[in-house]
Amino acid sequence: MSAFTLKEKIFLVSLMQTHKNIIEVKKTDATTNKAKVEAWKKISVHFNGRFPARTDKQLKKLWDNLKNRTRKLDTDFKYSILKMGGGPSPPLPVDDPITQQIRAIVPTINYEIENVYDSNHLLTEIQTENLTESLESHNNIDIEHSDTNKENPQSKSSKPIDLPQHKTN
């Protein structure tokens, strides 16, 4: 059998859009597997009504190959961004319509990079959120930051300091 054409690939991806809630489920119990087999049969019937006959096994293999190719493109791009050594950031990958649709169907493949120049912003955002939450939960702590208060820390404030209790194992 000949290789799949671009039109065949695009049509298969569009069929996958309608069956993604069955095919891309991670469950592998008997009921789910039976539903997946039935979905592939339906996909095969629709596909073969428009293009030369292909088996559901061939179509499934093509779908897996398309997902793997998209996953590899995304992984290569992520690694190129996280490389050490400075220099200009790598160009964004040129996506064909098939790759974009596959990312929409399979959300685990989807990637989003907000800052193409630096990946540290993620850690900074997490630390800032944790610090803000910590300060809000312990807002009853009254700490003076004055140098004149070193000898007698209670001289300016008579309010007791409530510190969180740590459990010992």
Backbone as numpy.savetxt, mean C-alpha at the origin, in Angstrom:
# Nx Ny Nz CAx CAy CAz Cx Cy Cz
-0.16 -21.74 -29.59 -1.01 -20.56 -29.59 -0.11 -19.33 -29.59
-0.55 -18.31 -30.25 0.24 -17.08 -30.36 0.19 -16.29 -29.05
1.09 -15.34 -28.97 1.16 -14.48 -27.78 -0.07 -13.58 -27.72
-0.38 -13.11 -26.53 -1.52 -12.22 -26.35 -1.22 -10.85 -26.95
-2.19 -10.28 -27.62 -2.04 -8.93 -28.17 -2.37 -7.91 -27.09
-2.04 -6.66 -27.36 -2.35 -5.59 -26.42 -3.86 -5.48 -26.21
-4.62 -5.62 -27.29 -6.08 -5.55 -27.17 -6.62 -6.67 -26.28
-6.06 -7.86 -26.41 -6.49 -8.98 -25.57 -6.17 -8.71 -24.10
-5.00 -8.17 -23.84 -4.61 -7.86 -22.46 -5.54 -6.81 -21.86
-5.82 -5.77 -22.62 -6.70 -4.70 -22.14 -8.10 -5.26 -21.86
-8.59 -6.11 -22.74 -9.92 -6.69 -22.54 -9.94 -7.60 -21.31
-8.89 -8.40 -21.11 -8.84 -9.25 -19.93 -8.85 -8.40 -18.65
-8.08 -7.34 -18.63 -8.04 -6.47 -17.45 -9.42 -5.85 -17.20
-10.12 -5.47 -18.26 -11.46 -4.91 -18.07 -12.43 -5.97 -17.54
-12.27 -7.22 -17.97 -13.09 -8.31 -17.42 -12.76 -8.55 -15.95
-11.50 -8.41 -15.61 -11.09 -8.61 -14.22 -11.71 -7.56 -13.31
-11.92 -6.38 -13.84 -12.54 -5.31 -13.05 -13.92 -5.75 -12.54
-14.67 -6.46 -13.37 -16.01 -6.89 -12.96 -15.99 -8.11 -12.04
-14.90 -8.87 -12.05 -14.82 -10.09 -11.23 -13.78 -9.99 -10.12
-13.27 -8.81 -9.85 -12.18 -8.68 -8.88 -12.60 -9.09 -7.47
-13.86 -8.89 -7.11 -14.30 -9.23 -5.76 -14.35 -10.73 -5.51
-14.27 -11.50 -6.57 -14.23 -12.96 -6.42 -12.80 -13.46 -6.62
-12.18 -13.04 -7.71 -10.86 -13.56 -8.08 -9.77 -13.14 -7.09
-9.80 -11.91 -6.63 -8.72 -11.39 -5.79 -8.93 -11.58 -4.29
-9.93 -12.37 -3.91 -10.15 -12.68 -2.50 -9.02 -13.61 -2.04
-8.49 -13.36 -0.86 -7.36 -14.16 -0.36 -7.78 -15.49 0.26
-9.06 -15.67 0.51 -9.53 -16.93 1.10 -9.28 -18.09 0.15
-9.07 -19.27 0.73 -8.85 -20.46 -0.10 -9.71 -21.63 0.36
-10.84 -21.35 0.99 -11.72 -22.44 1.39 -12.44 -22.99 0.16
-13.15 -24.10 0.33 -13.79 -24.79 -0.80 -14.81 -23.91 -1.51
-15.61 -23.18 -0.76 -16.65 -22.33 -1.36 -16.02 -21.22 -2.20
-15.00 -20.59 -1.64 -14.33 -19.49 -2.36 -13.62 -20.01 -3.60
-12.94 -21.14 -3.47 -12.25 -21.72 -4.63 -13.23 -22.08 -5.74
-14.38 -22.62 -5.37 -15.40 -22.96 -6.37 -15.89 -21.70 -7.07
-16.10 -20.62 -6.30 -16.54 -19.35 -6.89 -15.48 -18.80 -7.84
-14.21 -18.96 -7.48 -13.12 -18.49 -8.34 -13.09 -19.27 -9.66
-13.26 -20.58 -9.58 -13.28 -21.41 -10.80 -14.43 -20.99 -11.71
-15.59 -20.77 -11.13 -16.76 -20.32 -11.91 -16.51 -18.95 -12.53
-15.88 -18.05 -11.78 -15.58 -16.72 -12.31 -14.62 -16.81 -13.49
-13.60 -17.67 -13.38 -12.66 -17.83 -14.49 -13.35 -18.42 -15.72
-14.31 -19.31 -15.51 -15.06 -19.86 -16.64 -15.87 -18.76 -17.34
-16.51 -17.90 -16.55 -17.27 -16.78 -17.13 -16.35 -15.83 -17.88
-15.19 -15.54 -17.29 -14.23 -14.66 -17.95 -13.80 -15.28 -19.28
-13.54 -16.57 -19.26 -13.12 -17.28 -20.48 -14.19 -17.22 -21.56
-15.45 -17.40 -21.19 -16.56 -17.34 -22.16 -16.65 -15.95 -22.78
-16.60 -14.90 -21.93 -16.66 -13.53 -22.45 -15.46 -13.23 -23.35
-14.28 -13.67 -22.92 -13.06 -13.41 -23.68 -13.11 -14.12 -25.03
-13.50 -15.38 -25.03 -13.53 -16.17 -26.26 -14.64 -15.74 -27.21
-15.62 -15.02 -26.73 -16.65 -14.48 -27.61 -16.13 -13.33 -28.45
-14.99 -12.79 -28.08 -14.46 -11.62 -28.79 -13.12 -11.89 -29.47
-12.35 -12.82 -28.92 -11.01 -13.11 -29.45 -10.87 -14.60 -29.71
-9.75 -15.01 -30.33 -9.51 -16.45 -30.54 -9.55 -17.20 -29.21
-9.94 -18.45 -29.29 -10.17 -19.25 -28.08 -8.91 -19.38 -27.23
-9.09 -19.10 -25.93 -8.05 -19.28 -24.92 -8.70 -20.01 -23.74
-7.94 -20.84 -23.09 -8.49 -21.55 -21.93 -8.48 -20.64 -20.71
-9.30 -21.00 -19.73 -9.29 -20.21 -18.50 -7.93 -20.31 -17.81
-7.23 -21.42 -17.99 -5.88 -21.57 -17.42 -4.91 -20.58 -18.07
-5.00 -20.41 -19.40 -4.14 -19.44 -20.09 -4.46 -18.01 -19.64
-5.73 -17.70 -19.49 -6.13 -16.36 -19.07 -5.67 -16.08 -17.63
-5.78 -17.08 -16.77 -5.33 -16.92 -15.39 -3.82 -16.69 -15.36
-3.08 -17.42 -16.17 -1.62 -17.26 -16.24 -1.27 -15.86 -16.74
-1.98 -15.37 -17.74 -1.74 -14.01 -18.23 -2.02 -13.00 -17.12
-3.12 -13.17 -16.41 -3.46 -12.25 -15.31 -2.37 -12.25 -14.24
-1.89 -13.43 -13.87 -0.81 -13.52 -12.88 0.46 -12.85 -13.39
0.78 -13.04 -14.67 1.96 -12.40 -15.25 1.83 -10.88 -15.26
0.65 -10.37 -15.59 0.43 -8.92 -15.60 0.57 -8.34 -14.19
0.02 -9.03 -13.21 0.14 -8.56 -11.82 1.61 -8.58 -11.37
2.32 -9.66 -11.70 3.73 -9.77 -11.32 4.58 -8.69 -11.99
4.29 -8.40 -13.25 5.03 -7.35 -13.94 4.80 -5.99 -13.28
3.55 -5.72 -12.91 3.23 -4.46 -12.24 3.91 -4.39 -10.88
3.87 -5.48 -10.16 4.51 -5.54 -8.84 6.02 -5.30 -8.97
6.65 -5.88 -9.99 8.08 -5.71 -10.20 8.41 -4.25 -10.56
7.62 -3.65 -11.42 7.84 -2.23 -11.77 7.77 -1.35 -10.52
6.77 -1.59 -9.69 6.60 -0.79 -8.49 7.73 -1.01 -7.49
8.15 -2.27 -7.34 9.25 -2.58 -6.42 10.54 -1.95 -6.90
10.85 -2.05 -8.18 12.06 -1.44 -8.73 12.05 0.06 -8.51
10.91 0.69 -8.69 10.81 2.14 -8.50 11.03 2.50 -7.03
10.43 1.75 -6.13 10.61 2.02 -4.70 12.08 1.89 -4.30
12.74 0.83 -4.77 14.15 0.65 -4.45 15.01 1.76 -5.02
14.69 2.24 -6.21 15.49 3.31 -6.80 15.35 4.60 -6.01
14.20 4.81 -5.37 14.01 6.01 -4.55 14.78 5.91 -3.24
14.83 4.72 -2.67 15.45 4.54 -1.36 16.95 4.32 -1.42
17.54 4.32 -2.60 18.98 4.15 -2.74 19.72 5.28 -2.04
20.87 4.95 -1.52 21.72 5.95 -0.88 22.61 6.58 -1.95
23.14 7.74 -1.65 24.12 8.33 -2.54 23.71 9.64 -3.15
22.52 10.08 -2.88 22.09 11.38 -3.39 21.88 11.36 -4.88
22.05 12.50 -5.48 21.81 12.62 -6.90 20.36 12.92 -7.18
20.05 13.08 -8.44 18.66 13.40 -8.78 17.76 12.19 -8.52
16.52 12.48 -8.20 15.58 11.39 -7.97 15.26 10.72 -9.30
14.94 9.44 -9.26 14.65 8.73 -10.51 13.34 9.23 -11.11
13.23 9.13 -12.41 11.97 9.57 -13.03 10.83 8.64 -12.62
9.64 9.19 -12.54 8.47 8.38 -12.23 8.27 7.38 -13.36
7.84 6.16 -13.03 7.65 5.17 -14.09 6.52 5.60 -15.02
6.74 5.33 -16.29 5.71 5.64 -17.28 4.71 4.48 -17.26
3.51 4.80 -16.87 2.49 3.76 -16.75 1.66 3.66 -18.02
1.47 2.43 -18.44 0.53 2.20 -19.52 -0.85 2.02 -18.89
-1.89 2.08 -19.68 -3.25 1.96 -19.12 -3.48 0.63 -18.41
-2.82 -0.41 -18.86 -2.99 -1.72 -18.23 -2.46 -1.69 -16.80
-1.27 -1.14 -16.62 -0.66 -1.08 -15.29 -1.52 -0.26 -14.33
-2.04 0.85 -14.79 -2.89 1.68 -13.93 -4.15 0.93 -13.52
-4.76 0.22 -14.45 -5.98 -0.54 -14.13 -5.68 -1.69 -13.17
-4.53 -2.34 -13.33 -4.16 -3.43 -12.44 -4.00 -2.91 -11.02
-3.36 -1.76 -10.86 -3.22 -1.17 -9.52 -4.58 -0.86 -8.90
-5.53 -0.46 -9.72 -6.88 -0.16 -9.21 -7.61 -1.44 -8.79
-7.35 -2.53 -9.49 -8.02 -3.80 -9.19 -7.39 -4.47 -7.98
-6.07 -4.45 -7.91 -5.34 -5.13 -6.84 -4.69 -4.07 -5.95
-5.36 -3.65 -4.90 -4.85 -2.54 -4.10 -3.54 -2.83 -3.39
-3.17 -4.09 -3.19 -1.90 -4.37 -2.54 -0.72 -4.01 -3.42
-0.94 -3.88 -4.71 0.12 -3.47 -5.62 0.27 -1.96 -5.62
-0.80 -1.27 -5.32 -0.82 0.19 -5.39 0.24 0.80 -4.49
0.94 1.78 -4.97 1.92 2.49 -4.17 1.65 3.97 -4.28
2.06 4.68 -3.25 1.89 6.13 -3.27 3.09 6.74 -2.58
3.80 7.58 -3.27 4.95 8.26 -2.69 4.65 9.74 -2.70
4.52 10.30 -1.49 4.15 11.70 -1.38 5.33 12.63 -1.62
6.51 12.21 -1.21 7.67 13.06 -1.29 8.76 12.28 -2.03
8.96 12.59 -3.29 9.91 11.82 -4.09 11.36 12.18 -3.77
11.58 13.20 -2.96 12.94 13.62 -2.64 13.45 13.03 -1.34
12.55 12.60 -0.45 12.98 12.16 0.86 11.94 11.22 1.45
12.40 10.12 2.01 11.45 9.19 2.63 11.38 9.38 4.14
12.17 10.28 4.69 12.17 10.51 6.13 10.90 11.18 6.62
10.15 11.81 5.75 8.95 12.52 6.19 7.95 11.58 6.84
7.96 10.31 6.45 7.03 9.36 7.06 7.35 9.15 8.53
8.63 8.99 8.86 9.03 8.81 10.25 8.74 10.07 11.05
9.01 11.23 10.49 8.76 12.49 11.18 7.28 12.66 11.47
6.42 12.33 10.52 4.98 12.44 10.75 4.51 11.52 11.86
5.04 10.30 11.89 4.65 9.34 12.93 5.11 9.83 14.29
6.36 10.31 14.38 6.88 10.80 15.65 6.08 12.01 16.13
5.73 12.92 15.23 4.96 14.10 15.60 3.58 13.70 16.12
2.93 12.75 15.44 1.62 12.29 15.90 1.71 11.65 17.28
2.74 10.81 17.49 2.90 10.15 18.78 3.18 11.16 19.89
4.00 12.15 19.61 4.31 13.18 20.59 3.07 13.98 20.93
2.29 14.36 19.93 1.07 15.12 20.16 0.09 14.32 21.01
-0.09 13.04 20.69 -0.99 12.20 21.47 -0.50 12.05 22.90
0.80 11.89 23.07 1.37 11.74 24.40 1.16 13.00 25.23
1.39 14.16 24.61 1.21 15.42 25.33 -0.25 15.65 25.68
-1.14 15.30 24.79 -2.56 15.47 25.07 -3.03 14.55 26.19
-2.49 13.35 26.26 -2.92 12.42 27.30 -2.33 12.76 28.66
-1.25 13.50 28.68 -0.61 13.87 29.95 -0.62 15.38 30.14
-1.70 16.03 29.76 -1.74 17.49 29.83 -1.85 18.02 31.25
-1.98 17.15 32.23 -2.05 17.63 33.60 -0.66 17.76 34.23
0.39 17.51 33.50 1.75 17.67 34.01 2.13 19.14 33.91
2.60 19.72 35.06 3.02 21.11 35.09 4.53 21.14 35.32
5.27 21.45 34.29 6.73 21.48 34.39 7.20 22.89 34.07
8.03 23.45 34.96 8.60 24.79 34.75 9.93 24.64 34.04
10.19 25.51 33.09 11.45 25.49 32.34 12.29 26.70 32.67
12.20 27.21 33.86 12.91 28.42 34.24 14.20 28.06 34.96
15.31 28.77 34.64 16.60 28.56 35.30 16.58 29.08 36.73
15.74 30.05 37.05 15.68 30.62 38.40 15.01 29.68 39.37
14.49 28.60 38.89 13.72 27.69 39.71 14.50 26.41 40.06
15.83 26.38 39.86 16.62 25.17 40.04 16.68 24.73 41.50
16.82 25.67 42.43 16.98 25.30 43.84 15.68 24.77 44.44
14.56 25.44 44.15 13.29 25.04 44.73 12.25 24.92 43.61
12.07 23.74 43.03 11.17 23.61 41.89 9.72 23.91 42.23
9.31 23.83 43.49 7.93 24.08 43.87 7.66 25.55 44.17
8.65 26.42 44.07 8.48 27.81 44.48 7.49 28.56 43.59
7.44 28.29 42.31 6.54 29.03 41.43 5.16 28.41 41.36
5.07 27.10 41.55 3.79 26.44 41.39 3.57 25.48 42.54
2.44 25.57 43.13 2.11 24.65 44.21 1.31 23.46 43.69
1.09 23.43 42.40 0.33 22.34 41.80 1.21 21.09 41.73
0.73 19.95 42.22 1.54 18.74 42.17 1.70 18.24 40.74
2.78 17.53 40.54 3.06 16.96 39.22 2.57 15.52 39.21
1.65 15.22 38.31 1.13 13.86 38.16 1.86 13.18 37.02
2.73 12.24 37.35 3.47 11.51 36.34 2.82 10.16 36.11
2.87 9.65 34.88 2.27 8.35 34.61 3.02 7.25 35.35
2.31 6.26 35.83 2.90 5.14 36.55 3.34 4.08 35.55
4.55 3.57 35.71 5.05 2.52 34.84 4.93 1.19 35.57
4.42 0.20 34.90 4.29 -1.13 35.48 5.61 -1.86 35.37
5.97 -2.58 36.40 7.18 -3.39 36.36 6.79 -4.85 36.20
7.59 -5.55 35.43 7.26 -6.97 35.17 7.84 -7.85 36.23
